[in-house]
């Protein structure tokens, strides 16, 4: 069932067929991630999670930058509040809210695509690392500058390790490095690098075309299965996966996919543009 999109102040939302385009819209601060933006992103992903009319979410930044990291104003505001103990500390709440949002994006049933340009720093770097597909433009610069600022990449570090492995994550985080799009691609942070804005849009359109050909429920189940790898015993995981395979092949999508293959036609979900 298609739902009405939430009203946002820091994001521009546009639905194009089965794709939701989310533009981070704070170009005056290179799309720095405020607590308000974190809340709005969380709301958006909560709303689309059970919206069957949306199959992919594309995240992009306005004004030539993806996201420059945390908002300094929020940091200053938290510093002005009375310090608390442990989880009552305003800095804890600020930091943890971002972690909850990025985990939500990571575990979304939708295919999440990050179009990275300009600054992709700190929290923006983490957001890129939880996308299912990341495409970089020629201007993209990636980094984990937290240690150069006297803080730690508390919420993004686990996702960076999952993305590129501990060895490379150590180098980036402990040296506070900034790297270009080509190095980010070689490390596996992004999957493709475009040489121009035109090529960037072509790559995005090609990816969306591939998503169109994939069954929505099967895609969501596959993503959930991939996330379970390494977090539970393999034998039990494979047992459960076999049960899901049997259910899928006997289900509506499996039946339609088999018929479409035999009849040499596109499956019905490929023409479902909502």
Long-range contacts (C-beta under 8 A, 24 or more apart in sequence): 1-50, 1-51, 1-52, 1-53, 2-51, 2-52, 2-53, 2-54, 2-274, 3-47, 3-48, 3-50, 3-51, 5-44, 5-47, 6-40, 6-43, 6-44, 6-47, 8-40, 8-43, 8-44, 9-36, 9-40, 10-34, 10-36, 10-37, 10-40, 11-37, 11-40, 11-41, 11-44, 12-62, 13-44, 15-53, 15-54, 17-273, 17-274, 18-53, 18-54, 18-55, 18-56, 18-211, 18-212, 18-272, 18-273, 18-274, 19-54, 19-55, 19-56, 19-57, 19-58, 19-208, 19-211, 20-44, 20-48, 20-54, 20-56, 20-57, 20-58, 20-110, 21-58, 21-60, 22-57, 22-58, 22-59, 22-60, 23-60, 23-61, 23-62, 24-59, 24-60, 24-61, 24-62, 24-66, 24-67, 25-62, 26-62, 27-61, 27-62, 27-63, 27-64, 27-65, 28-63, 29-68, 29-71, 30-61, 30-63, 30-65, 30-67, 30-68, 30-118, 30-119, 31-61, 31-62, 31-63, 31-65, 31-66, 31-67, 31-68, 31-119, 31-124, 32-67, 32-68, 32-69, 32-70, 32-71, 32-72, 33-67, 33-69, 33-70, 33-71, 33-98, 33-122, 33-123, 33-124, 34-71, 34-73, 34-74, 35-71, 35-74, 35-94, 35-97, 37-71, 38-97, 38-98, 38-101, 39-97, 39-101, 41-101, 41-105, 42-100, 42-101, 42-104, 45-101, 45-104, 45-105, 45-108, 45-110, 46-104, 48-108, 48-110, 49-108, 49-109, 49-110, 52-216, 53-274, 54-110, 54-274, 55-110, 55-111, 55-211, 55-212, 55-216, 55-219, 56-110, 56-111, 56-112, 56-113, 56-208, 56-211, 57-108, 57-110, 57-111, 57-112, 57-113, 58-113, 58-114, 58-115, 58-204, 58-208, 59-112, 59-113, 59-114, 59-115, 59-127, 59-131, 60-114, 60-115, 60-117, 61-117, 61-118, 61-124, 63-118, 64-117, 64-118, 64-139, 65-117, 65-118, 65-119, 66-114, 66-115, 66-116, 66-117, 66-118, 66-119, 66-120, 66-124, 66-127, 66-128, 66-140, 67-119, 67-120, 67-121, 67-122, 67-123, 67-124, 67-127, 68-119, 68-121, 68-122, 68-124, 69-119, 69-121, 69-122, 69-123, 69-124, 69-125, 69-145, 70-98, 70-122, 70-123, 95-154, 95-155, 96-155, 98-123, 98-155, 99-154, 99-155, 102-126, 102-127, 102-130, 102-155, 102-156, 102-159, 103-130, 105-130, 105-131, 106-130, 106-159, 106-227, 107-224, 107-227, 109-220, 109-223, 109-224, 110-220, 111-211, 111-219, 111-223, 113-204, 113-207, 113-208, 114-190, 115-200, 115-204, 116-140, 116-142, 116-181, 116-190, 117-200, 120-184, 121-145, 121-178, 122-146, 122-153, 122-156, 123-155, 123-156, 125-156, 125-160, 125-189, 126-153, 126-155, 126-156, 126-159, 126-160, 128-189, 128-190, 129-156, 129-159, 129-160, 129-162, 129-163, 129-164, 129-189, 130-159, 130-163, 132-223, 133-191, 133-192, 133-207, 134-189, 134-190, 134-191, 134-192, 135-190, 135-191, 135-192, 135-193, 135-194, 135-200, 135-203, 135-204, 135-207, 136-181, 136-184, 136-185, 136-190, 136-192, 136-193, 136-194, 137-181, 137-193, 137-194, 137-197, 137-200, 138-181, 138-193, 138-194, 138-195, 138-196, 139-181, 140-180, 140-181, 140-184, 140-190, 140-193, 141-178, 141-179, 141-180, 141-181, 142-178, 142-179, 142-180, 142-181, 142-183, 142-184, 142-189, 143-172, 143-176, 143-177, 143-178, 143-179, 144-172, 144-173, 144-176, 144-177, 145-176, 145-178, 146-173, 146-176, 147-173, 147-174, 147-175, 147-176, 148-176, 163-188, 163-189, 164-188, 164-189, 212-270, 213-266, 213-267, 213-270, 215-253, 215-256, 215-257, 215-267, 215-269, 216-253, 216-269, 217-248, 217-251, 217-253, 218-248, 218-253, 218-254, 218-257, 221-248
